[in-house]
């Protein structure tokens, strides 16, 4: 049986680890993991070129990203007026520049059929300060995730029809946040809770198949209704 080859960048992260296990359990799929925990530095263009030359795949799922966690935000004093430009550059370097590098190198392969990028609800709307005890989530995260959407659309039009490029914008995923944060977040989601990390697996399966053959340049919002208010 010929297997579908899927590269997952950010394979050891919260959603990435769930997706990796899901696809590894499918007998018709072969998964290639890329993750910082495995010693893979996706900000290093030479590494990116070498890795994709050695590991051509049909589909690429990009889940790697620089993010700031709830606990760090709530315990910090970061505002628009004291955030460093260097920290902003780091978000853009990882979440936009490196993402472009990875997508471009993947697309050089004749096997390449589809790319799935990950934005966020914060790439569509602003983070709510009330969720973070009045403090600010780093502007680099929301700014870079907004850029992921435009990067996806640009790639979709320029790589078509050979390669389809789509983007998922998920809401918050429940994972060891404090009870007060989970409760506050859930009040803003019409569905009444945060996402479970396995709830994107079937969508990824659809996008990594010929069932989505007429779908490119799309931004799929999976946020429990967060952005529907």
C-alpha positions as CSV (number, residue, x, y, z in Angstrom):
1,X,0.0,0.0,0.0
2,X,1.3,3.4,-1.0
3,X,1.3,5.7,1.9
4,X,0.6,9.5,2.1
5,X,3.7,11.3,3.4
6,X,2.9,14.1,5.8
7,X,5.4,16.4,7.4
8,X,4.4,18.0,10.7
9,X,6.4,21.0,11.7
10,X,5.9,21.5,15.4
11,X,5.1,17.8,15.9
12,X,5.8,17.8,19.6
13,X,3.6,20.8,20.5
14,X,0.1,20.7,22.0
15,X,-1.9,20.3,18.8
16,X,1.1,18.9,16.9
17,X,1.6,15.9,19.2
18,X,-2.1,15.0,18.9
19,X,-2.0,15.3,15.1
20,X,1.2,13.2,15.0
21,X,-0.3,10.4,17.0
22,X,-3.5,10.5,14.9
23,X,-1.8,10.2,11.6
24,X,0.8,7.6,12.8
25,X,-2.1,5.3,13.7
26,X,-3.4,5.4,10.1
27,X,-1.9,2.6,8.1
28,X,-2.0,4.6,4.9
29,X,0.1,7.5,6.3
30,X,3.7,8.1,7.0
31,X,4.6,11.0,9.3
32,X,7.8,13.0,9.3
33,X,8.3,15.0,12.5
34,X,10.0,18.4,12.6
35,X,10.4,20.0,16.0
36,X,12.7,22.1,18.1
37,X,12.6,19.3,20.7
38,X,14.2,17.0,18.1
39,X,17.0,19.5,17.5
40,X,15.4,21.0,14.4
41,X,15.9,24.8,14.1
42,X,13.5,26.1,11.5
43,X,15.0,29.6,11.7
44,X,18.1,28.1,10.1
45,X,17.5,28.2,6.3
46,X,20.4,25.8,5.6
47,X,18.8,23.2,7.9
48,X,15.4,23.8,6.3
49,X,16.8,23.2,2.8
50,X,18.7,20.1,3.9
51,X,15.8,18.6,5.8
52,X,13.2,19.0,3.0
53,X,15.6,17.8,0.3
54,X,16.0,14.6,2.4
55,X,12.3,14.3,3.4
56,X,10.0,15.1,0.5
57,X,6.3,14.8,1.4
58,X,2.9,15.3,-0.1
59,X,1.5,17.4,2.7
60,X,2.9,19.9,5.2
61,X,1.2,20.9,8.4
62,X,2.8,24.0,10.0
63,X,2.2,24.1,13.8
64,X,5.4,25.6,15.0
65,X,5.2,29.1,16.4
66,X,6.5,31.4,19.1
67,X,3.8,32.1,21.7
68,X,3.6,33.6,25.2
69,X,1.7,31.6,27.8
70,X,-1.0,32.7,30.1
71,X,1.0,32.4,33.3
72,X,3.8,34.5,31.9
73,X,1.4,37.2,30.7
74,X,-0.5,37.4,34.0
75,X,2.7,37.6,36.0
76,X,4.4,40.2,33.8
77,X,4.2,44.0,33.3
78,X,4.4,44.1,29.5
79,X,2.5,46.9,27.7
80,X,2.7,48.4,24.3
81,X,4.9,51.1,25.7
82,X,7.6,48.8,27.1
83,X,7.6,45.9,24.7
84,X,11.0,45.6,23.1
85,X,11.4,45.8,19.3
86,X,13.8,42.9,19.6
87,X,11.1,40.7,21.1
88,X,8.7,41.7,18.3
89,X,11.4,40.8,15.7
90,X,11.7,37.3,17.2
91,X,7.9,36.7,16.8
92,X,8.1,37.8,13.2
93,X,11.3,35.8,12.5
94,X,9.8,32.6,13.7
95,X,6.1,32.9,12.9
96,X,6.4,34.6,9.5
97,X,9.9,34.6,8.0
98,X,10.7,31.0,9.0
99,X,7.2,29.9,8.0
100,X,7.7,31.3,4.6
101,X,11.1,29.5,4.4
102,X,9.6,26.2,5.3
103,X,6.7,26.5,2.9
104,X,8.9,27.5,0.0
105,X,11.3,24.7,0.5
106,X,8.5,22.1,0.8
107,X,7.0,23.4,-2.4
108,X,10.2,22.7,-4.4
109,X,9.4,19.0,-4.3
110,X,7.5,17.5,-7.1
111,X,5.6,15.4,-4.5
112,X,4.1,18.5,-2.8
113,X,0.3,18.7,-2.9
114,X,-0.9,20.7,0.1
115,X,0.2,23.1,2.9
116,X,-1.9,23.7,6.1
117,X,-0.8,26.8,8.0
118,X,-2.0,27.7,11.5
119,X,-3.1,31.2,12.4
120,X,-5.2,31.9,15.5
121,X,-8.4,33.8,16.5
122,X,-5.8,36.4,17.6
123,X,-4.8,36.7,13.9
124,X,-8.4,37.8,13.3
125,X,-9.3,39.8,16.4
126,X,-7.4,41.4,19.3
127,X,-6.7,39.5,22.5
128,X,-8.9,40.6,25.3
129,X,-7.0,42.3,28.1
130,X,-9.5,41.1,30.7
131,X,-8.5,37.5,30.1
132,X,-4.9,38.3,31.2
133,X,-5.7,40.3,34.4
134,X,-5.5,43.6,32.4
135,X,-2.1,42.8,31.0
136,X,-1.2,42.4,27.4
137,X,-0.5,39.4,25.3
138,X,2.5,40.1,23.2
139,X,1.6,42.1,20.1
140,X,4.1,40.1,18.1
141,X,1.9,37.0,18.5
142,X,-1.3,38.6,17.1
143,X,0.6,40.6,14.5
144,X,2.5,37.5,13.2
145,X,-0.7,35.4,13.2
146,X,-2.4,38.0,11.1
147,X,0.5,37.8,8.7
148,X,0.1,34.0,8.4
149,X,-3.3,34.5,6.9
150,X,-2.0,36.8,4.2
151,X,1.0,34.6,3.6
152,X,-1.4,31.7,3.1
153,X,-3.4,33.6,0.5
154,X,-0.3,34.8,-1.4
155,X,1.1,31.2,-1.5
156,X,-2.3,29.8,-2.5
157,X,-2.5,32.0,-5.6
158,X,1.1,31.6,-6.6
159,X,1.4,27.9,-6.1
160,X,-1.9,26.9,-7.7
161,X,-3.0,24.7,-9.2
162,X,-0.2,22.2,-8.2
163,X,-0.2,23.0,-4.5
164,X,-3.2,23.9,-2.3
165,X,-2.5,26.2,0.6
166,X,-5.0,26.6,3.4
167,X,-5.0,28.1,6.9
168,X,-6.7,27.1,10.2
169,X,-7.5,29.8,12.8
170,X,-8.2,27.9,16.0
171,X,-9.4,29.2,19.3
172,X,-7.8,28.6,22.7
173,X,-6.9,25.0,23.5
174,X,-7.4,23.8,27.1
175,X,-4.1,22.7,28.6
176,X,-3.2,23.3,32.3
177,X,-4.4,26.9,32.4
178,X,-5.8,28.1,35.7
179,X,-9.5,27.5,36.5
180,X,-10.3,31.2,36.5
181,X,-8.8,31.6,33.0
182,X,-10.6,28.6,31.6
183,X,-13.9,29.9,33.0
184,X,-13.4,33.4,31.7
185,X,-12.4,32.2,28.3
186,X,-15.3,29.8,28.1
187,X,-17.7,32.7,28.8
188,X,-16.6,34.4,25.6
189,X,-17.1,31.3,23.5
190,X,-20.7,30.6,22.5
191,X,-20.1,26.9,22.6
192,X,-19.2,27.4,26.3
193,X,-15.7,25.8,26.6
194,X,-12.2,25.8,25.2
195,X,-11.1,23.5,22.4
196,X,-9.8,20.0,23.1
197,X,-6.5,19.4,21.3
198,X,-7.8,16.4,19.3
199,X,-10.7,18.3,17.8
200,X,-8.7,19.4,14.7
201,X,-7.5,15.9,13.7
202,X,-10.4,15.1,11.3
203,X,-10.1,18.5,9.7
204,X,-6.4,18.0,9.1
205,X,-7.2,14.5,7.6
206,X,-9.6,16.2,5.2
207,X,-7.1,18.8,4.2
208,X,-4.3,16.2,3.7
209,X,-6.4,14.3,1.1
210,X,-7.9,14.7,-2.3
211,X,-11.3,15.2,-0.7
212,X,-10.3,18.9,-0.4
213,X,-9.2,19.1,-4.0
214,X,-11.0,22.3,-4.8
215,X,-10.0,24.1,-1.6
216,X,-7.2,26.6,-1.5
217,X,-6.6,30.1,0.0
218,X,-9.2,29.3,2.7
219,X,-9.1,30.5,6.3
220,X,-11.0,28.0,8.5
221,X,-12.0,29.4,11.8
222,X,-12.5,26.7,14.5
223,X,-13.1,28.7,17.7
224,X,-16.3,27.7,19.3
225,X,-17.9,30.9,18.0
226,X,-15.4,33.2,19.7
227,X,-15.2,35.5,16.6
228,X,-19.0,35.3,15.8
229,X,-20.0,37.9,18.5
